């Protein structure tokens, strides 16, 4: 197996699916959702978008741990990744058919798209331990996020032209937006092919068909819940992750909707998010290197503290210039914080049960993802979206506080005992 080609193929999936994250989650779709299918409900459309995100996260809470356990006992991580990816690609392409006032059609497609994208990401993340040694995971994880920013940013730049200059493509404004949705589906599908061709999957010693493994998966899930007491550092980390990831996820999902509610123009919103992507590319790599020098935990602390500053400044934001400055700040920390959070987690999970525990991480993440958008949606209904942004500070501060009690070296030893030999210590995970 050519390790470099394998890593490159794995990284390329981040390049592929980040087109969904940029165009469909952060930039074009939220504005389209509010102005076209949500046209008939006025200002409440922003709350419908927020509640739809929360509902999708709730459904993923129910699905993630079971699917993760099934993937581990049946050796079908790539197969399940493909199924969820296909769901995401299909719903993204169908968005080209959504017309004005078709709110519930848009809600259903958004639900399917978020479930497809997030579900596939759980299995994608679970492949990381099989392609990178413990000492390399910070770097490889950061590389994935970096290329995700670059790929998502490149397509977003093209999508921006489709939306702002649709006449270049022989279309009107609505046609340009629909073409942007189709381009995301095609990009996601095409650039995912190398992962399915080149990335290996660690098979269990005794593979079981996915259909026969459901009962075993439920039993294993119950065992995992009971067994978390054997991994106290992992449990503390999951709580910290649950908190700070909710803040990060809500900023990603609600930034453009929030900007629109305070009067910032569409072109400014999308351009600022494009800047975030290209700032995020080198900065994600930078955080991977900082982790090697100062430790992943210390680097994660730094990124979360910057997020606290971002939320405070977001409360006082009044114009496009402010939004651009905040976009640069978010780009500086977003990819790095997510990459470090992912690589730290891989060191704390029991060997051989990667997909199952990534399913658990998804549960905590998705459960948290219910709260942030729901709070924003409720506060927006009350007519004060600024307070919804300010409330995110609590998620970051509490996440930092819990993270302070996580002993990463001890957590590595707890995880290694589950799989046998203790792996070499990775200096990047030192506090």
C-alpha positions as a printed NumPy array, in Angstrom:
array([[  0.   ,   0.   ,   0.   ],
       [  1.357,   3.421,  -1.002],
       [  0.878,   5.427,   2.193],
       [  1.106,   8.827,   0.507],
       [ -1.521,   7.925,  -2.102],
       [ -3.77 ,   6.51 ,   0.592],
       [ -3.556,   9.658,   2.695],
       [ -4.067,  11.801,  -0.399],
       [ -7.211,   9.853,  -1.318],
       [ -8.556,  10.202,   2.228],
       [ -7.808,  13.932,   2.275],
       [ -9.508,  14.358,  -1.091],
       [-12.85 ,  13.415,   0.459],
       [-12.568,  16.514,   2.649],
       [-11.953,  18.461,  -0.569],
       [-15.099,  16.843,  -2.026],
       [-17.639,  17.139,   0.766],
       [-16.544,  20.586,   1.943],
       [-18.368,  21.945,  -1.101],
       [-21.559,  20.988,   0.741],
       [-20.365,  22.629,   3.95 ],
       [-19.532,  25.918,   2.232],
       [-22.278,  26.343,  -0.364],
       [-25.147,  24.387,   1.206],
       [-24.586,  24.947,   4.934],
       [-22.771,  28.252,   5.277],
       [-23.19 ,  30.466,   2.219],
       [-25.666,  30.119,  -0.654],
       [-28.378,  27.773,   0.625],
       [-29.258,  29.609,   3.882],
       [-29.888,  32.83 ,   1.943],
       [-31.82 ,  30.957,  -0.783],
       [-33.881,  29.113,   1.864],
       [-34.953,  32.357,   3.52 ],
       [-35.658,  34.313,   0.311],
       [-37.182,  31.699,  -2.052],
       [-38.924,  28.727,  -0.385],
       [-39.325,  30.773,   2.819],
       [-40.685,  33.835,   1.034],
       [-44.203,  33.257,   2.308],
       [-43.352,  33.321,   6.02 ],
       [-41.325,  36.545,   6.184],
       [-38.809,  36.977,   8.987],
       [-39.774,  33.612,  10.471],
       [-37.913,  31.897,   7.599],
       [-34.621,  32.274,   9.494],
       [-36.145,  30.414,  12.426],
       [-37.426,  27.657,  10.121],
       [-33.852,  27.24 ,   8.862],
       [-32.532,  27.033,  12.421],
       [-35.195,  24.563,  13.538],
       [-34.545,  22.385,  10.474],
       [-30.873,  22.184,  11.431],
       [-31.85 ,  21.184,  14.97 ],
       [-34.268,  18.524,  13.718],
       [-31.589,  17.018,  11.477],
       [-29.184,  16.854,  14.408],
       [-31.83 ,  15.116,  16.515],
       [-32.326,  12.426,  13.875],
       [-28.564,  11.929,  13.693],
       [-28.457,  11.507,  17.464],
       [-30.689,   8.478,  17.027],
       [-28.791,   7.029,  14.056],
       [-25.089,   7.679,  14.672],
       [-24.167,   5.241,  17.469],
       [-26.101,   2.355,  15.968],
       [-24.623,   2.859,  12.502],
       [-21.139,   3.17 ,  13.993],
       [-21.475,  -0.074,  15.892],
       [-22.846,  -1.848,  12.812],
       [-19.915,  -0.567,  10.759],
       [-17.386,  -1.938,  13.239],
       [-18.867,  -5.427,  13.587],
       [-19.637,  -5.807,   9.867],
       [-16.529,  -4.082,   8.448],
       [-18.66 ,  -1.747,   6.332],
       [-17.456,   1.778,   7.102],
       [-16.858,   2.602,   3.426],
       [-20.145,   1.058,   2.34 ],
       [-22.127,   3.093,   4.857],
       [-20.119,   6.197,   3.983],
       [-21.159,   5.66 ,   0.374],
       [-24.843,   5.274,   1.266],
       [-24.95 ,   8.479,   3.294],
       [-22.89 ,  10.336,   0.71 ],
       [-25.36 ,   9.272,  -2.009],
       [-28.223,  10.585,   0.123],
       [-26.462,  13.918,   0.503],
       [-25.587,  14.192,  -3.179],
       [-29.147,  13.348,  -4.264],
       [-30.808,  15.868,  -1.948],
       [-28.329,  18.556,  -3.009],
       [-29.079,  17.981,  -6.695],
       [-32.851,  18.004,  -6.073],
       [-32.564,  21.465,  -4.531],
       [-32.337,  22.73 ,  -8.109],
       [-36.078,  21.988,  -8.358],
       [-37.174,  24.034,  -5.323],
       [-39.339,  27.029,  -6.186],
       [-40.745,  30.054,  -4.39 ],
       [-42.955,  29.219,  -1.429],
       [-42.076,  25.495,  -1.451],
       [-40.971,  25.65 ,   2.17 ],
       [-41.675,  22.06 ,   3.21 ],
       [-40.006,  20.613,   0.123],
       [-36.939,  22.657,   1.081],
       [-37.176,  21.523,   4.714],
       [-37.214,  17.847,   3.705],
       [-34.272,  18.231,   1.323],
       [-32.311,  20.127,   3.969],
       [-32.963,  17.372,   6.506],
       [-31.802,  14.686,   4.064],
       [-28.748,  16.695,   3.043],
       [-27.569,  17.361,   6.591],
       [-28.131,  13.72 ,   7.575],
       [-26.288,  12.491,   4.485],
       [-23.337,  14.818,   4.952],
       [-22.936,  14.372,   8.712],
       [-23.565,  10.629,   8.605],
       [-20.925,  10.143,   5.91 ],
       [-18.456,  12.267,   7.875],
       [-18.75 ,   9.942,  10.881],
       [-17.541,   6.994,   8.801],
       [-14.95 ,   9.109,   7.018],
       [-13.466,  10.18 ,  10.362],
       [-13.465,   6.565,  11.55 ],
       [-11.123,   5.608,   8.673],
       [ -8.386,   7.936,   9.99 ],
       [ -6.86 ,   5.512,  12.556],
       [ -6.423,   2.908,   9.804],
       [ -4.375,   5.152,   7.499],
       [ -2.21 ,   7.194,   9.878],
       [  0.025,   6.278,  12.793],
       [ -0.768,   7.947,  16.125],
       [  2.138,  10.375,  15.765],
       [  0.904,  11.445,  12.307],
       [ -2.784,  11.951,  13.036],
       [ -2.629,  15.624,  14.05 ],
       [ -0.855,  16.403,  10.772],
       [ -3.096,  14.239,   8.558],
       [ -6.288,  15.455,  10.234],
       [ -5.202,  19.08 ,   9.808],
       [ -4.259,  18.375,   6.187],
       [ -7.774,  17.052,   5.551],
       [ -9.383,  20.187,   6.949],
       [ -6.935,  22.396,   5.064],
       [ -7.713,  20.822,   1.704],
       [-11.381,  20.868,   2.601],
       [-11.142,  24.632,   2.978],
       [ -9.314,  24.927,  -0.325],
       [-11.697,  22.688,  -2.274],
       [-14.816,  24.166,  -0.716],
       [-13.457,  27.656,  -1.278],
       [-12.637,  27.087,  -4.937],
       [-16.116,  25.821,  -5.746],
       [-17.696,  28.549,  -3.625],
       [-15.821,  31.112,  -5.734],
       [-17.375,  29.592,  -8.863],
       [-20.776,  29.428,  -7.152],
       [-20.448,  33.093,  -6.227],
       [-20.052,  33.929,  -9.929],
       [-23.093,  31.77 , -10.735],
       [-25.191,  33.656,  -8.179],
       [-23.862,  37.18 ,  -8.763],
       [-23.21 ,  36.986, -12.512],
       [-25.726,  34.395, -13.799],
       [-25.746,  36.058, -17.248],
       [-22.21 ,  34.699, -17.754],
       [-23.81 ,  31.262, -17.761],
       [-26.844,  32.253, -19.834],
       [-29.151,  32.149, -16.802],
       [-31.182,  34.424, -14.569],
       [-30.387,  34.85 , -10.85 ],
       [-32.526,  31.939,  -9.695],
       [-31.122,  29.73 , -12.455],
       [-27.575,  30.585, -11.392],
       [-28.336,  29.548,  -7.814],
       [-29.833,  26.264,  -8.969],
       [-26.762,  25.603, -11.119],
       [-24.629,  26.203,  -8.023],
       [-26.544,  23.474,  -6.18 ],
       [-26.015,  21.031,  -9.073],
       [-22.305,  21.838,  -9.17 ],
       [-21.976,  20.929,  -5.476],
       [-23.598,  17.523,  -6.063],
       [-21.294,  16.757,  -9.004],
       [-18.152,  17.993,  -7.192],
       [-18.949,  15.939,  -4.093],
       [-19.564,  12.786,  -6.112],
       [-16.562,  12.994,  -8.456],
       [-13.881,  13.839,  -5.912],
       [-15.071,  11.094,  -3.544],
       [-14.104,   8.35 ,  -5.994],
       [-10.408,   8.091,  -4.914],
       [-11.408,   7.318,  -1.318],
       [-13.479,   4.315,  -2.375],
       [-10.724,   3.089,  -4.688],
       [ -7.616,   3.562,  -2.557],
       [ -8.408,   3.924,   1.154],
       [ -8.326,   0.556,   2.958],
       [-10.719,  -0.418,   5.712],
       [ -9.599,  -2.423,   8.712],
       [-11.8  ,  -5.493,   8.8  ],
       [-12.88 ,  -7.188,  12.024],
       [-11.549, -10.701,  12.581],
       [-15.029, -12.097,  12.042],
       [-17.099,  -9.955,   9.709],
       [-20.882, -10.112,   9.931],
       [-23.383,  -8.948,   7.359],
       [-24.75 ,  -5.515,   8.173],
       [-28.304,  -6.859,   8.246],
       [-27.347,  -9.585,  10.751],
       [-25.307,  -7.261,  12.917],
       [-28.099,  -4.973,  14.14 ],
       [-28.88 ,  -7.052,  17.231],
       [-25.181,  -7.352,  18.027],
       [-24.779,  -3.618,  17.44 ],
       [-27.469,  -2.846,  20.017],
       [-25.832,  -5.144,  22.549],
       [-22.449,  -3.605,  21.837],
       [-23.88 ,  -0.113,  22.147],
       [-25.235,  -0.954,  25.577],
       [-21.863,  -2.409,  26.511],
       [-20.167,   0.774,  25.308],
       [-22.441,   2.979,  27.397],
       [-21.692,   0.876,  30.457],
       [-18.007,   0.73 ,  29.583],
       [-17.481,   4.48 ,  29.36 ],
       [-16.748,   4.431,  33.077],
       [-13.53 ,   2.583,  32.155],
       [-12.431,   5.557,  30.049],
       [-12.964,   8.58 ,  32.315],
       [-10.676,  10.853,  30.291],
       [-12.588,  10.013,  27.12 ],
       [-15.876,  10.74 ,  28.864],
       [-14.636,  14.135,  30.08 ],
       [-13.358,  14.932,  26.6  ],
       [-16.731,  14.028,  25.07 ],
       [-18.424,  16.5  ,  27.416],
       [-15.943,  19.24 ,  26.504],
       [-16.33 ,  18.439,  22.813],
       [-20.113,  18.452,  23.149],
       [-19.968,  21.998,  24.49 ],
       [-17.443,  23.766,  22.289],
       [-18.476,  22.006,  19.079],
       [-22.007,  23.334,  19.525],
       [-20.635,  26.856,  19.509],
       [-18.511,  26.204,  16.416],
       [-21.324,  24.448,  14.554],
       [-23.864,  27.167,  15.293],
       [-21.525,  29.874,  14.018],
       [-21.004,  27.899,  10.784],
       [-24.709,  27.259,  10.218],
       [-26.158,  30.59 ,  11.288],
       [-23.547,  33.173,  10.225],
       [-25.125,  34.21 ,   6.924],
       [-28.668,  34.085,   8.285],
       [-27.586,  36.261,  11.208],
       [-25.831,  38.661,   8.843],
       [-28.934,  38.969,   6.725],
       [-31.153,  39.658,   9.747],
       [-29.028,  42.683,  10.662],
       [-29.052,  44.051,   7.114],
       [-25.768,  42.924,   5.515],
       [-26.105,  42.337,   1.757],
       [-25.985,  38.903,   0.145],
       [-22.865,  39.594,  -1.918],
       [-20.971,  40.718,   1.187],
       [-22.079,  37.637,   3.138],
       [-20.982,  35.14 ,   0.511],
       [-17.726,  36.961,  -0.271],
       [-16.83 ,  37.044,   3.435],
       [-17.394,  33.303,   3.739],
       [-15.228,  32.796,   0.685],
       [-12.482,  34.689,   2.495],
       [-12.974,  32.355,   5.475],
       [-12.257,  29.351,   3.243],
       [ -8.979,  30.67 ,   1.875],
       [ -7.796,  31.94 ,   5.251],
       [ -8.734,  28.561,   6.705],
       [ -6.537,  26.589,   4.276],
       [ -3.086,  27.696,   5.526],
       [ -4.285,  28.207,   9.091],
       [ -5.516,  24.617,   9.447],
       [ -2.04 ,  23.422,   8.447],
       [ -0.513,  25.986,  10.811],
       [ -2.5  ,  24.624,  13.749],
       [ -1.304,  21.116,  12.925],
       [  2.282,  22.38 ,  13.234],
       [  1.514,  24.351,  16.384],
       [  0.173,  21.156,  17.92 ],
       [  3.494,  19.479,  17.221],
       [  5.354,  22.267,  18.985],
       [  3.07 ,  23.344,  21.836],
       [  0.733,  20.358,  22.169],
       [ -2.7  ,  19.721,  20.669],
       [ -4.528,  20.577,  23.868],
       [ -2.822,  23.947,  24.306],
       [ -3.428,  24.791,  20.634],
       [ -7.086,  23.846,  20.993],
       [ -7.348,  26.098,  24.055],
       [ -6.026,  29.018,  22.024],
       [ -8.522,  28.502,  19.197],
       [-11.481,  28.304,  21.594],
       [-10.434,  31.511,  23.348],
       [-10.403,  33.264,  19.978],
       [-13.95 ,  31.984,  19.395],
       [-15.029,  33.696,  22.616],
       [-13.672,  36.962,  21.218],
       [-15.468,  36.315,  17.91 ],
       [-18.862,  35.873,  19.593],
       [-18.425,  39.075,  21.622],
       [-17.493,  41.055,  18.501],
       [-20.361,  39.419,  16.596],
       [-22.832,  40.853,  19.08 ],
       [-21.633,  44.37 ,  18.289],
       [-21.325,  43.844,  14.507],
       [-23.227,  46.435,  12.447],
       [-21.846,  46.501,   8.894],
       [-20.151,  44.499,   6.126],
       [-16.643,  45.556,   7.172],
       [-17.2  ,  44.031,  10.602],
       [-18.461,  40.827,   8.979],
       [-15.323,  40.625,   6.814],
       [-13.062,  41.014,   9.858],
       [-14.922,  38.313,  11.753],
       [-14.751,  36.05 ,   8.695],
       [-10.959,  36.318,   8.749],
       [-10.89 ,  35.496,  12.468],
       [-13.16 ,  32.481,  12.001],
       [-11.005,  31.253,   9.119],
       [ -7.949,  31.479,  11.35 ],
       [ -9.316,  29.068,  13.969],
       [-12.161,  27.051,  12.477],
       [-10.285,  24.328,  10.61 ],
       [ -7.521,  24.085,  13.179],
       [ -9.886,  23.657,  16.117],
       [-11.924,  20.971,  14.354],
       [ -8.841,  19.107,  13.134],
       [ -7.22 ,  19.067,  16.585],
       [-10.478,  17.995,  18.213],
       [-10.703,  15.069,  15.786],
       [ -7.078,  13.955,  16.152],
       [ -7.185,  14.145,  19.974],
       [-10.291,  11.989,  19.96 ],
       [ -8.592,   9.251,  17.916],
       [ -6.024,   8.84 ,  20.704],
       [ -8.635,   8.354,  23.425],
       [-10.849,   5.688,  21.829],
       [-10.373,   1.927,  22.394],
       [ -8.503,   0.176,  19.586],
       [-10.734,  -1.737,  17.164],
       [-13.923,   0.17 ,  17.979],
       [-13.226,   3.344,  16.02 ],
       [-16.492,   3.701,  14.097],
       [-18.513,   2.934,  17.204],
       [-16.803,   5.647,  19.214],
       [-16.877,   8.122,  16.344],
       [-20.606,   7.397,  16.368],
       [-20.627,   8.373,  20.022],
       [-18.745,  11.557,  19.223],
       [-21.352,  12.25 ,  16.555],
       [-24.114,  11.708,  19.111],
       [-22.596,  14.239,  21.48 ],
       [-21.872,  16.624,  18.611],
       [-25.296,  16.276,  17.026],
       [-27.099,  16.488,  20.365],
       [-25.237,  19.718,  21.013],
       [-26.112,  20.776,  17.473],
       [-29.764,  20.662,  18.466],
       [-29.295,  23.305,  21.111],
       [-27.36 ,  26.112,  19.42 ],
       [-29.549,  26.601,  16.329],
       [-32.7  ,  26.067,  18.421],
       [-31.641,  28.815,  20.827],
       [-30.864,  31.12 ,  17.906],
       [-34.198,  30.305,  16.24 ],
       [-36.174,  30.936,  19.426],
       [-34.424,  34.219,  20.202],
       [-34.868,  35.331,  16.575],
       [-38.598,  34.664,  16.898],
       [-38.533,  37.063,  19.848],
       [-36.934,  39.676,  17.613],
       [-33.352,  39.758,  18.982],
       [-30.883,  37.604,  17.066],
       [-27.904,  39.432,  18.625],
       [-28.615,  37.855,  22.014],
       [-28.649,  34.447,  20.313],
       [-25.081,  35.006,  19.108],
       [-23.971,  36.274,  22.513],
       [-25.361,  33.155,  24.195],
       [-22.766,  31.037,  22.363],
       [-20.066,  32.332,  24.724],
       [-21.365,  29.939,  27.382],
       [-20.673,  26.926,  25.155],
       [-17.061,  27.942,  24.565],
       [-16.302,  28.919,  28.166],
       [-17.791,  25.738,  29.614],
       [-16.035,  23.64 ,  26.962],
       [-12.682,  25.169,  27.875],
       [-13.352,  24.578,  31.575],
       [-14.129,  20.871,  31.123],
       [-11.216,  20.386,  28.708],
       [ -8.876,  21.62 ,  31.447],
       [ -9.682,  18.485,  33.478],
       [ -8.842,  16.054,  30.639],
       [ -5.494,  14.263,  31.111],
       [ -4.536,  13.242,  27.576],
       [ -1.569,  11.051,  28.531],
       [ -3.738,   9.106,  30.968],
       [ -6.472,   8.855,  28.353],
       [ -4.023,   7.35 ,  25.845],
       [ -3.035,   4.688,  28.347],
       [ -6.687,   3.872,  29.052],
       [ -7.379,   3.468,  25.327],
       [ -4.241,   1.382,  24.765],
       [ -5.171,  -1.08 ,  27.527],
       [ -8.324,  -1.889,  25.58 ],
       [ -6.283,  -2.843,  22.53 ],
       [ -3.193,  -4.403,  24.045],
       [  0.153,  -2.691,  23.699],
       [  0.676,   0.915,  24.706],
       [  1.521,   3.021,  21.635],
       [  4.48 ,   5.393,  21.577],
       [  3.69 ,   8.71 ,  23.183],
       [  2.93 ,  11.504,  20.747],
       [  4.545,  14.721,  21.955],
       [  1.921,  16.726,  20.064],
       [ -0.649,  15.583,  22.604],
       [  1.262,  16.759,  25.612],
       [ -0.298,  19.566,  27.607]])
